[in-house]
């Protein structure tokens, strides 16, 4: 897929809606289209964080290994973004991201983007602000999920 096609995808994405044409061009230089089959992992917990994904179509579960099982912490679908760890040293992924359905995505190269945000702090600030908003939404979702689990435990559903 050509850089202009990636730029058009980014332009249509709510996640990148506030980015200028200049910044969309910089981001597009770091992306390419990719696909995943249901059950396939986009990223694995503990691996090097070399990318993030803009989900074009499909559903992705963000999971963590807890108490001998797997907990779905959040889900991301069309126009969602998966993978924050590329922004923070030591650049290791904090969660698994697994395709629940067939997934079409734009894979963004973290090395390419880190270099660009480091050289243009305004650009970096926009990225950090956008990812911080997404992180806050995910934390609120996880909190609600944990409260639901706690409530079920308190009501004897786990007895």
N, C-alpha and C positions, 0 to 999 in steps of 0.2 A: 504494500500500500504506500502511495506517495505521501511525502511530507504535507502537501496541500490537503490531501484527504484526511490525514490525522488532524490537521488544524481545523478542518470543517467539523470533525467529530468533537473536538475540544470546544469549539465555538457553540455547539448545540448542547453541551453539557452544563447543567446548573452549577456543578462544582467549580467550573472555570468561568462563570458568567461575568465576574468582575475584572477579569484579566484583560489588559489592553491587547491590541493586535500584535504589538511588538513582543509581548510576553508569551502570547499563544504561539507565535512563530518559534521562540526559544524552546518552549515545551515540546512542540511538535517535532523538533529536531531530535528529541530524545525518545520518541515513541515508535512502536510498530504494533500492528494488529496481531493477535494471537487467539487461540481457541483451546478450550478444555472440555473433556468428556465428563459426564456425571461421575462423581467419585474421585476425580483427579485433583491433586493438590496444586494450588497456585503458589503457595508458600508453606513452609514447614517451620514450626516453632524451633528456635535455636539456630536456624540456618543463617548464613550471611544475608543481610538485608540489601539486596542489589536492585530491587525494583518495587514499584507499586503498580496497581492496576485500576484503570477506569473501566467499569463493567458496562458494556454496551447492551448485552442481552444475557438473561439467565440469572440464576440465584447462587450465591456463595454463602456458606456458613463459616463464621469466624469462631474457632474452637480452641479450647484449652484442655490440657490433661489434668484431671483432678481426681483424687481418691480412687485411683485405678480405673477411671472411666474418662469419657470425653464430655465436656460441657460446651454447648453452643452458646457462646457469649453474645453474639449478634449475628444478624443476617444482612447481606447487602444484595441488592438487585440492580436492575437497569438504572444507569446513571450513578450508581454507587461507586465508592472508592474503597479499595482494599490495600492495606499495607502502609503503616506509619513509621515503622522502625528504621527506614532508610534515612530519616531526618536526624536521628539521635545516636551518638556514639554509645556503645561500641558497634553499632550497625548490625545487630542480631535481631531476628524476628521474634516477637513476643508471643505470637499466636499462630496456629495453623489457619489457613484459608483453603476451604475445600469446595469444589464445584458440586452443588446439589443437583443441578440440571446441566444441560449443555450450556457452556458459557463462551461468549464472544467478548473480547476485551482489548483495550489498548494497554500494552505493557510499556511502562516508562522506566528507562534506564536510570538508576539512582546515581551512578558515578557521573553521568552526563549532567543530571539535574543539580547534584550537589555542587559541582564546579560552577554552574551558572548562578545559583543562588548565593554562593560565596563571593562571586565577583560583582554582584549587583544586589546590595542589601535591601533596596526597596522591593525588588522581585522576591527575595528571600522572606521579607516581612509579609508580603501577600500570601506566600505559600504557608508560612507558619500560622498566620491568622486563619486561613481556610482549614488547615488540618486541626488547629485547636478547636474550632467550631465543631468539626466532625467528631473529634475525640470527646468533647463534652456531650454530644448527642449519644454516642456509644456508651459512655459512662452512665448516663441517665437510664438508658435502656437496660444495661446490666443491673443497675440498682433495682429497677422495677422487677426484673426477672428474679433477683435474689430475694426480694420481699415476697414475691409469689411463692417461691420455694420454702421460705421460712414460714409463711402462713399455712401452707399445706402440711409442713412438719408439725406445727403447733396444733393443727386440727386433727392430727392423728392419721393422716393419709400415708405417712411413712412408717407407721408402727409395725 
